[in-house]
């Protein structure tokens, strides 16, 4: 039986930097989206619950303003 290594504690990107996501900074928001312009899940982004909800809100705002695409086919 294999021994599990203790996992590293996941740290939220925005908590670590001391700021919140913003729709105006769309280059930063792109790193939390897949190549097909879908929002990545919390497990993939390692964000806390608060910042994941804010991230989704600001990505949707940026999409409405035309800064980010809705879907890439």
N, C-alpha and C positions, 0 to 999 in steps of 0.2 A: 504494500500500500504506500502510495506516494505521500510525502509530507507537504502540506500546504505552507507556502511562505506567507508571512503576515503582509497584508496588502498596505500600500501607502494610503494615507488619508487623502481623500479627494478634497481639493480646495477650489472654491468658486473663483472664477477669473475676475469677476467684478468686485467681489468682497476683498480679494487680494490687492487689487489696485485702488480700492476705496472710491469707486464711482459707480454710476448706473448706466445701462445702455441708453443710447440716444439715436433717434432716427436720422439725425443729420450726419452722423458718422457711419455711413452705409458701408464703407470698406471694412470696418470692424465687424459689422453685422454679418457680412458675407462669410466669415469664418465659421459661423454657427449655422450655415445652410449647406445642403448637399449640392452636388453639381447640377441637379435637376431643379434647384431652387426651392427645395422643401426644408422646413425648419427641423433641425436635428433634435433628438430627444434629450432629456436630462441625463440619461446614462451615458450618452455620447459626449455631451458638452461638459459634464461635471459641474453644472451650475446648481446653486441652491434654488429652492422652490420660488422664492420671491423674485430672484433675478431671471429665472426661466420664464415666468409669467410676464415680466416687464420686457424681456427680449422679444417674446412673441408679439406683444402689443406694438413695439417699436418697429419690428420687421413689417407688420401689417400696415402701419402708418407710412413707412418708406415705400411700400408697394403702391399705396393709393396715390402718393405724390409722383410716382414714376421713377424713383431712385433705384428700386430693386424690381426684378421681374417676378411675375406670378408663377409661371411654369415655363421651363425650357424643354422643348420637345426634341 
